Amino acid sequence: TTDVTGSIELPADKEMVMPGDNVSITVKLINPIAMEEGLRFAIREGGRTVGAGVVAKILPN
């Protein structure tokens, strides 16, 4: 388990995501970490889990 700050890019047709929605997002991490496709992750903000997902693809820098 690790905490890494990053930015999330929503699809062009989405302004926000509501509970129960399923979307593909792009996340750019501030610091590189070891990960692989299929890895599960959680998105936390202010100490609360606001999203969860699975790494679908690792993009080059």
Secondary structure by P-SEA (a helix, b strand, c coil): cbbbbbccccccccccccccbbbbbbbbbcbbbbbcccbbbbbbccccccccccccccccc
